[in-house]
């Protein structure tokens, strides 16, 4: 019996943990017959990029790589750069959280799923298939782009926390405390749901609909508890190297976290990873932080540093692609991890000057026909929202949906390969 068909047959519209009685012989956990296992990685920063060194001058496949993208030269046939895509928002730094949701948090009440981000939408879809339905990471930067459907911002962790989560087993005491915490949370939710049933019967129809949204958030917490319990007694994969040290060098830290991301995908610890990266004082042998250089006012010295920062981020992405290309896919027949992984670069605010138009978006990986500079319409009334790209990514990941945030459809010109 097909798992997806079974869920629809009983009228359940939420992702559930894998049911062993419905699995198929030889089928990888979370894999449906005839469909490959997909992964998604997002890489961003909170201050945009230097646009003049990112967007190519030519459209199509034969464009000249600008300096920021030159580290991707060896992978140019497997990534596409987009021009004239954005979320149609304004507000400078307030738009940073919109990268993966298409919405500012204050717009959430106007949409049935709130401002849920792509990574959390995928995490809901996967349920307890992996130990971590998603991982929200930050290297010298707070990750602001991951949101649940109830509007809660998912906190980010650093590379050491990531390493420990992936490979180090909890102590017996910590495991006992976790079991007690989950039981306590279950008890609290039982009380809440009991009281909710009493209240719901006394509400009018309009209030009942609103109250149902609240109950959805409670049910979401229940599902997360079930997911966590599923993995309590399952051993973690062995650590491939010693615990890394947090350094004062963003180049070393970014390289390390890219290697951990590749390992998380290889061990199927997670299939959805969202990374925000920044810089600290002293990185690249310069003084000051990212914010100061992003507000460059076209001053030569600041622009020079900003271009260096932007290019190094793509050096790290190119390194991740190298790692994924060299790793056989353990869950799909033939090919590498890269063949079934989408890697999105972007920023919710396009530039440090607070512009939110023409976001610096680039997509690499398997599942699409890539390898060009795709220039979308720029005229008034003709612009396409970046939510169309997000919808295309979600469909490629396996979600059977026809709308996400304020999308009008999938992105034309981004054909599925």
N, C-alpha and C positions, 0 to 999 in steps of 0.2 A: 504494500500500500504506500503510495507516494506521500511523504510527510507534509508537503505543502497542501495537497488535496485533502488530507485528513484534517488539517487545521481549518480549512474552509468548510469542510463538511459539518463540523460541530459548531460552526459559527464563531470561532475564536479569531480575532483579528490582531493578535499580539504575538511577537516572537516567543517561542518557548525553548527550554533546554532540549537538546537532542534526546529523543525517546528511543532507547535501545531496541524496543520491540518493533520499531518501524524502520530500523536501519537495514541496509542491504549488505550482503556479503562482500567483503573487500572494499567497502566504501569508506572513504575518509570521513571523520566526524565533520558534520556541517556541510558535506558535499552532496549535491543532488545528482542523480543519474544523468549523464550527458552534459553536465554543466561544470566548468572548471571552478576551482577555488580561487577567489579573487582577494587581493589585498590593496590597501590604500595608505599612502603616506603624504602628509601635508607639511610643507616647510614655509615658514613665514617670519617676518619681523614686524615690529609695531610702528615703524617710521617710513615705510615705503622704500623707494630706490631712487637713484639718479637716472631719470627717464631717458636723457639724451644718450646714455651709454648702454641702455637696455633694449629699446625698441629699434629693430632694423629699419633701414631706409627703404628697402625693397620688399615687396610682397612675394608670396610664392615660395618655391623650393630653393631657388638659387640666390637667396639673399646673402649678404655679407654679414657675418657674425659681429655684432658690436663688442666692445671690449669686455663688458660685464658677462657676456655669454660665451666668450672664447674658451673658457675651461670646458665647455660642453661640446667642443668641436668633434671629438671622437664619437659622440652620441647624437650628432645633429639629425640623423635620419629617424631618430626615435623620440624626438620631442618637437612640440609645436609651440610657437609664441603667438599670443593673441593681442591684437590691437583694437581699441575702442570698446572693450568690455568693462563694465562696472555695474554696481548695484543701483545706480540712479539716486544715490544718497548724498547728503551734505552734512558737515559737522566736524570735519577734521579728525582729531583723535577719537572722538565719540564713535567713529565708523570703524575703528580697528576691529571690534568684536564681530563685525558683519561679514568678514571674509568667507566663512564656511556656512553662514546661515542666510545671507542675502538681506538680512534685516538688522536694524538697530534694536537693542534690547527693549527700548520704549515702544516699539511697534508690535511687540509680541502678542498683545491682547487682541489684535485685529486678525490673527491667523489661527486656524484650528490646531496647529502643532506648535504654536508659539514661535520662538526664534531658535528652535532646535537646529544644531549644526550638523553638517554632513557626517562627521565622524561619529556623533552620537546617534544619528539615524541609522548608520551602519551597525553600531554597537547593539541597538535594539533588535535589529534584524538577525544578528548572529546569536544573541542570547548568551548561553553558557557554552557555546561551541569551543571557545578558547578560554584559558585561565583569565586573561584580561580582555574583555570585550572591546576595549580601546585603551590606548595609553596617551596621556596628555603630558608633553614634555616641554621643558624650558632650559636653555643654556644661556646664562647671563641675561635672561629676559623672562618676564612673566608672560605666560601664555594666556591670552585673552579671548581666544576664538572658539572655545569649546563650550557648548551650552546644551543642557537637557531640555526636553519639551516643557518642563515646568519652569524654565527660565533660570535655572541654577547654573552658575559658571563652574565648570569642572576644574578643580585645582591642578596645577602642574607639578611635576616632580623633576629633579635633576638627574644627572647621569649616574651618581652613586645610588640613589634610591631606585633607579631603574635597574641597575645591575643586581641589587639585593632582591628586588621583587622578582626578577627573572630566574635567578639561580640559587639564592640562599634560602634554605629551609628555616621556617620559624622554630624557635625553641619550644619544647613541650609546654612550658608555662605560657608562652605567647599564643600557642594554639588553643590551649584551654580558655584563655581570656577571650579569644576570638569566638569560640563556640558559645561562651556565655553572652557575649555581646550580641550575637545573632539571635540567640534565644530571647534575650531581653527585648530586642527590637521587634521580634515576632509578637511577643506578648503585648507590647505597646500598640502595634498595628491592629491586633485583634480587638483591643478595647476601642480604638478609633473607629474601626469599621462597624462595630456593634452600635456605638453611639450614632454613627452616620446613618444607619438604617432607621433609627428612631427619628432623627431630624428630618430625613428625606420625606417621610410620610406626611409631614406637616407643611411642606413647601408647595407653592404654586408651580405650574408647569415651567414658567420662565426661570424661576429660581432653581428648579430641579435640573434644568439643563446646565446652569452654571455650577451647581453643586456636583454634577457628574464629572466636570473637569477636575474638581478637587479630588474626587474619588479615583480618577485616572492616575493622578500623581501618587496617591497612596498605593494603588495596585502596582505602579512602577517600582516603588520601594520594595514591595513584597517580592516582585520578580528578581530584583537585585539580590535580595537575601537568599533566595533559592539558588541563584547563580553562584554566589560566594560559597554556600554550603557544598555545592557540587565538587568544588576543587580543594576543600580543606584537607582531605586525606590522600590526594594524588601527589606523587613525588614530582619535583621540578627537575628539569634537565640539568646535567652536570655543568659546572662552570668551565668555560673554555680557557679562561685566563684569570689571573688574580684580580681582586677588586681594584678598579682604577682609582687614581687619586684626582681630586678636583684641583685643577691648576689655575694659574693666573694667565693662561694663554688660550684664547678662544680658538685658535687654529688646532691645538692639540685636543681641546675638549670637544670641538665639533667633529673631528675625525673619530674620536672614541665613541661618541653617541651615534654616529652613523654606523659604526661597526656593531654597536648594541642593537640598533634598529634592524640591521640585516640578520642578526642572531635571533631576535624576537620573531621575525618572519620565518626563518629557517626552522626553528623549533616549534612553530605554530603556537607560541605563547600568546600572540596577538596578531590580528590581521589588519588592525586599524590604528595608525599612529599619527599624532599631530604634534609637530615640533615648532616652537618659536625660538629664535636665536637672536642674540644681541652682541654687544661688546662691552668691555669694561675699561676703565682707565689704565693705560699701559699696553693694551692690545695693539698689535701691529706697530709697536714702538711709538705710539702717539698718545698725547694727553687728551683727557676728556672722554665723554660718553657719546653714544649713538645720537642722542637727541640734538646735541650741539652741532654735529656734522651734518645732520639731515636738514638743518636750517642754515644752509650754506650761503644763500644770497649770491650764488655764482662766484664766490671768492675762490680763487684758484687753489689755494692750499687746502681749504675744506673740501672742495670738489675732488681733489686728488685722493684724499683719505677716504671719502665716501665711495668712490669708484673702487678703491682697493677692498673695502669692506664688502661691497656688493659682489665683486668678482670672487672673493674667497668663499662666499656662501655657495656659489655655483661650483666651485672646486669641490666643496664638501658633497654637494648633490651628485656631481660626476663620480666621486669616490663611492658613494652609495650604489650608484648604477653599476659600477665596476664589480662591486661585491655581489650584487644580485645576479648579474650576468654570469658570474663564475660559479654560482651555486645551483646545482640541479634542484628542480622543484620536487619536493618529497610527496606532494599531494596530487600532482597532476602528471599524467603520462607524457614524458618527454619535455624538453624545454627547460628553461631556467626560471628562477624566482622572478626575474625581471619580466618575463613573458606574461605574467599574470598579476603584475603589480602596477598600480597607477601612482605616479608621483606628481603632486601639484605644488607649484610655487606660486605664492601670491601674497598680497598685503591688502588689508581692508582700507587703509589710507594709502593712496598712490605715491605721494611724495611727502617729505618733511615740511613742505610749505602748506600742508593741510589740504591739498587737493585730493578729491575722491573720484575724479574722472580718470578713465583709462587706466585701470588697475594693472600692475605688472604681473600678468598671469602667464604661466607656461606649464604645459602638461607633458609628462614623459611616461613611457611604459607600454604595457601590452593591452590589447583590447580595442585600440583605435588605430586608424591610419594617420600617422603623424609625420613630421619631418618638414614643416613649412612655417612661414610667417603668415598667419591667417588674419587678414585685415577685414574687420567687420564694418558695417555702415556707421558713419559718424554724423550724418545730418540730423537736424532736429526732427523728431517724430519717427526716425528710422533706426535709432540705436537699439541694440539688443541687450537685454540684461544678462549679467554674469550668472544669474540663477539658472539660466538655460544650460550653461556649462555644468553647473552643479547637478542638475537633473540628469544630464547625460552620464556623468560619473556614477551617480547612484544606480541608474539602470544598468550600466556596465558591470557594476558590483553585484547585481542580481536582484535588486528591488523592483517589483512590478508596480510602479507608480507612474502617473502621467503629469504630476505637478509637484513642485517643491518651492516653498516660499512664494515669491511673486513671479515665477517663471511663466512663460507663454508657450513652452514646448522645449524640446531638446535643441541643441545647438547645431544648426545646419552647417555643413562643411566639415564636421567632425565625424567622419564615417566610422562605423564599427568595423574593425578589421577581422 
